[in-house]
Amino acid sequence: MIIYNLTLVSLPEIQSEVLNEIKKNYIPGLQENRHGSSYKVMRILSGEGNESTFALQISFDNQDNYISFAGNYEYILLEEIQKKFPNQVMPFATLLEEL
């Protein structure tokens, strides 16, 4: 299983708005386009000042499904976050493989 982990660091005053956007718009868009098999939103607990840091985790059954997402939707997701929250959210992605 491949897990795409998108960590989002937001300004504290917009955290609930960012979380709402992820849950109400981005995850349904992923589901509608069949990108990923499961979706989780997680709060990052480690480190100082992480009260407004969280992660969107998208699981893919195999590498081909992830490649389809990366080629067709990842840039849209990142672009939409930057448009909606300019200079207020810093996203960065990590690709994981479950062993």
Backbone bond lengths (Angstrom), bond angles and torsions (degrees), N, CA, C in turn:
res aa  C-N    CA-C-N  psi(-1)  N-CA   C-N-CA  omega(-1)  CA-C   N-CA-C  phi
1 M - - - 1.450 - - 1.529 108.12 -
2 I 1.316 115.60 138.91 1.455 123.68 177.70 1.528 107.79 -106.62
3 I 1.333 116.08 134.20 1.466 120.87 178.40 1.524 108.50 -121.57
4 Y 1.314 114.97 122.69 1.463 122.75 174.61 1.523 105.90 -94.19
5 N 1.315 116.57 115.99 1.457 122.09 -178.26 1.520 108.37 -108.67
6 L 1.318 116.36 110.89 1.462 121.82 178.14 1.523 108.00 -102.93
7 T 1.335 116.17 106.03 1.459 121.50 178.53 1.517 108.13 -86.89
8 L 1.325 115.63 134.89 1.460 122.44 -178.29 1.522 109.17 -125.24
9 V 1.321 115.62 119.81 1.459 121.65 175.91 1.522 106.04 -105.22
10 S 1.328 116.22 118.04 1.465 119.36 -176.45 1.525 110.64 -119.76
11 L 1.314 115.06 162.18 1.452 119.82 171.10 1.525 107.22 -65.56
12 P 1.332 118.40 138.48 1.474 120.28 -176.63 1.528 113.68 -55.16
13 E 1.312 117.78 -36.06 1.469 119.97 -175.71 1.531 113.96 -70.90
14 I 1.324 118.09 -13.84 1.472 119.91 178.77 1.525 112.57 -114.66
15 Q 1.318 117.59 5.95 1.457 121.03 -175.75 1.523 112.26 -54.03
16 S 1.318 118.82 -48.49 1.467 120.09 -177.71 1.525 111.05 -65.20
17 E 1.320 118.30 -34.71 1.466 121.25 177.04 1.534 111.01 -66.21
18 V 1.324 116.66 -41.29 1.470 120.91 178.60 1.527 109.90 -65.07
19 L 1.324 117.11 -46.88 1.464 120.53 178.71 1.524 111.29 -59.58
20 N 1.311 116.99 -42.78 1.460 121.13 178.24 1.532 110.66 -61.11
21 E 1.309 117.04 -43.56 1.464 121.66 179.26 1.531 110.86 -60.88
22 I 1.320 116.38 -44.15 1.469 120.81 178.98 1.530 110.26 -61.53
23 K 1.322 116.41 -48.64 1.469 120.92 -175.18 1.525 113.07 -72.89
24 K 1.314 118.22 -38.00 1.470 121.39 -173.69 1.530 113.78 -90.32
25 N 1.341 117.77 -25.56 1.462 119.69 -175.84 1.526 114.05 -119.25
26 Y 1.330 117.36 -49.64 1.460 119.27 -173.07 1.524 112.72 -72.14
27 I 1.331 117.39 -47.37 1.471 118.76 179.46 1.525 111.26 -63.27
28 P 1.345 120.18 -45.62 1.471 118.36 175.56 1.531 113.09 -59.29
29 G 1.327 117.98 -35.12 1.464 120.70 176.32 1.515 111.67 -64.92
30 L 1.319 117.23 -39.60 1.464 121.18 176.18 1.518 110.51 -63.73
31 Q 1.335 116.39 -44.36 1.461 120.93 -179.73 1.524 111.25 -64.20
32 E 1.320 115.96 -43.87 1.467 120.96 -178.63 1.529 111.44 -61.26
33 N 1.316 116.25 -37.62 1.466 121.12 -179.09 1.523 112.94 -92.50
34 R 1.317 115.55 6.45 1.472 123.04 177.41 1.529 112.69 56.78
35 H 1.329 115.16 41.19 1.460 120.93 174.62 1.518 107.82 -98.97
36 G 1.318 116.15 105.07 1.449 121.71 179.49 1.509 112.74 98.16
37 S 1.338 114.57 158.67 1.463 119.96 -179.81 1.521 112.55 -108.17
38 S 1.333 116.87 -20.97 1.466 119.87 174.10 1.523 109.11 -153.00
39 Y 1.335 114.95 159.35 1.460 121.72 -172.58 1.525 108.43 -140.32
40 K 1.322 116.03 134.01 1.459 120.82 177.74 1.520 108.51 -136.23
41 V 1.316 115.62 144.75 1.456 121.46 171.67 1.526 105.55 -113.54
42 M 1.332 115.79 123.24 1.463 121.98 -173.76 1.529 110.18 -123.41
43 R 1.319 116.80 141.93 1.461 121.49 172.83 1.532 107.98 -86.16
44 I 1.320 117.55 135.86 1.458 123.04 175.37 1.534 107.20 -84.43
45 L 1.314 116.65 122.50 1.456 120.85 -176.09 1.524 113.49 -101.54
46 S 1.319 117.83 -23.24 1.462 120.19 -175.76 1.522 111.74 -80.56
47 G 1.315 116.06 149.47 1.454 121.92 177.08 1.516 112.65 88.75
48 E 1.315 115.15 158.65 1.462 121.21 179.03 1.522 110.72 -81.27
49 G 1.315 116.71 145.92 1.454 121.16 175.27 1.512 114.70 70.88
50 N 1.322 117.39 21.90 1.466 120.54 -177.70 1.517 113.55 -92.35
51 E 1.322 117.76 16.84 1.459 118.54 -176.96 1.523 113.32 -62.71
52 S 1.316 118.30 -18.89 1.469 119.73 177.40 1.530 111.04 -121.09
53 T 1.335 115.96 35.62 1.460 121.93 176.17 1.520 108.12 -117.08
54 F 1.317 115.90 128.57 1.456 120.29 179.60 1.521 109.45 -147.03
55 A 1.317 115.41 172.52 1.462 120.38 -176.24 1.519 110.33 -132.94
56 L 1.313 114.91 141.62 1.453 122.77 169.04 1.518 105.98 -101.45
57 Q 1.325 117.41 119.36 1.456 121.54 178.79 1.520 109.16 -109.09
58 I 1.330 114.55 124.91 1.460 121.86 178.86 1.517 107.31 -116.12
59 S 1.330 117.31 122.25 1.464 121.69 -179.94 1.522 110.18 -96.69
60 F 1.314 114.96 140.19 1.455 122.73 178.05 1.522 108.42 -124.06
61 D 1.325 116.50 138.66 1.455 120.71 -177.74 1.526 112.76 -67.53
62 N 1.326 116.14 -27.42 1.466 118.93 -179.38 1.530 110.34 -157.06
63 Q 1.311 115.28 171.99 1.465 122.69 -177.37 1.532 111.43 -62.11
64 D 1.320 118.21 -38.49 1.471 121.24 -179.30 1.529 111.37 -61.87
65 N 1.328 117.19 -40.87 1.460 120.22 178.34 1.522 110.96 -64.52
66 Y 1.342 116.47 -40.04 1.465 119.33 176.70 1.522 110.77 -64.28
67 I 1.317 117.97 -43.20 1.469 121.83 -179.53 1.523 110.68 -59.99
68 S 1.320 117.14 -38.74 1.462 120.85 176.58 1.525 110.47 -62.36
69 F 1.320 117.44 -45.22 1.466 122.17 176.92 1.530 110.28 -60.71
70 A 1.325 116.29 -48.95 1.468 120.79 -176.79 1.526 111.63 -61.37
71 G 1.313 116.84 -36.94 1.453 120.49 -178.48 1.515 114.86 -81.33
72 N 1.337 116.79 -24.30 1.461 120.10 -172.68 1.517 115.93 -115.65
73 Y 1.328 118.06 -20.85 1.466 117.92 -170.92 1.520 114.94 -134.55
74 E 1.321 117.84 -27.73 1.465 119.96 -174.90 1.524 111.87 -56.14
75 Y 1.328 117.18 -47.97 1.471 119.78 -178.79 1.531 111.54 -63.58
76 I 1.332 117.47 -33.37 1.471 120.73 177.49 1.522 109.67 -65.80
77 L 1.322 116.64 -44.66 1.461 121.47 179.22 1.529 110.58 -59.33
78 L 1.324 117.01 -49.34 1.465 120.64 -178.79 1.522 111.89 -66.16
79 E 1.325 116.16 -39.27 1.465 120.66 178.71 1.529 111.31 -64.94
80 E 1.314 117.02 -41.70 1.462 120.99 179.54 1.533 111.20 -64.19
81 I 1.314 116.73 -39.58 1.467 120.09 178.02 1.525 109.87 -63.02
82 Q 1.331 116.79 -44.46 1.461 120.12 -179.04 1.531 112.18 -67.73
83 K 1.331 117.07 -35.65 1.474 120.52 177.82 1.523 111.55 -68.38
84 K 1.319 115.78 -44.39 1.460 121.20 -176.21 1.534 111.80 -71.44
85 F 1.344 116.23 -34.49 1.464 121.48 -175.35 1.529 111.06 -131.05
86 P 1.331 117.95 62.72 1.465 119.78 -176.91 1.531 111.96 -62.53
87 N 1.330 115.49 129.55 1.468 122.90 178.87 1.526 113.58 57.39
88 Q 1.337 116.81 21.20 1.463 120.74 179.63 1.523 112.33 -120.75
89 V 1.329 116.68 -18.29 1.464 122.01 -179.31 1.523 108.33 -133.43
90 M 1.329 115.35 132.17 1.460 120.40 176.00 1.530 108.05 -111.75
91 P 1.337 117.55 108.62 1.455 119.84 177.88 1.533 110.86 -95.72
92 F 1.316 116.59 144.51 1.454 120.05 168.08 1.522 108.68 -148.12
93 A 1.313 115.32 144.19 1.456 121.27 -171.65 1.529 112.18 -109.28
94 T 1.328 113.74 149.01 1.467 122.55 174.04 1.510 106.60 -133.56
95 L 1.311 116.35 136.37 1.466 121.38 176.64 1.520 108.69 -103.95
96 L 1.339 115.94 127.56 1.466 122.13 -176.92 1.521 109.93 -120.76
97 E 1.318 115.64 152.23 1.448 120.13 173.26 1.528 108.50 -124.33
98 E 1.317 115.65 126.90 1.456 120.36 177.93 1.522 109.03 -75.10
99 L 1.324 116.00 131.38 1.481 120.42 -178.26 1.511 110.95 -101.76
